């Protein structure tokens, strides 16, 4: 089951984008506001992350979050 990493840190920018950093892996990403909202939705429903990750809306985002280790098994 996927879950959020406890090493995630997020810093909102004045332009609405969010800097995402994983202190365990050094993963760094610049997230659009809508993608950050999608991330927040996913992690607020941990029991549904696996099923939501199969939906087209979340598939690419979840793949990238897993690659940066923002979401872990």
N, C-alpha and C positions, 0 to 999 in steps of 0.2 A: 504494500500500500504506500502510495506517495504521500509525503508530508513536507512541510517547509523546513528548511535547515535553520537551526538555532543560531547560525553564524551570519544570517542575512542582516544587512543594514541598508536603509533607504534614506536618501537625502533629496527632498523636493527642491527644484530649481525655480527661480522667479518666472520662467517661461512656461511652467506647468509640467515640464518633463521631470523625470525622477532618476537620480543616479542610484543604481543598485550595486551593492558590493557584498561579496561573500568573503569573510575574513579567514575562512578555513582554506579555500582554494585560490583566493586572489581573483575570483571571477568578478568582472566589472561590466556593467551594461548601462546604457542610457535608454530608459523606457519612456515611450509615449504615454500621455496621461490615461488613455483608454486601456492600454496594455497593463498599466499599473493597477487600474481599477479591476481588470479581469483577474490579475494575480491576487488582489485582496479578496475578491469573491471566492476564488479557488481555495485559498488557505482558510477562509472563514467557514468552509464546508469540507473539512478534511475527509469525511466519510464518502464524499462524492468525487474527489479529485480523479480517481482512476476512471470512473465512468464519464466524467466531464471531459477528460483528456481525449476521448474518442470522438467528441463532437468537433465538427469542422472549425467552429469559432475558437476553440481552445487548443486544437492539435498542434499548430506551429509554436504557439507560446509555450506550451508545456514541454515540447521538445527542446526549445532553447533554454528554458528554466532548468531542465534536467542537465543539459550540457554544462551550464555554469554552476551546477550543484546548488541552485536556489531551491529546487525541489529534489528530495532524495527518497530512496526506497527504504 
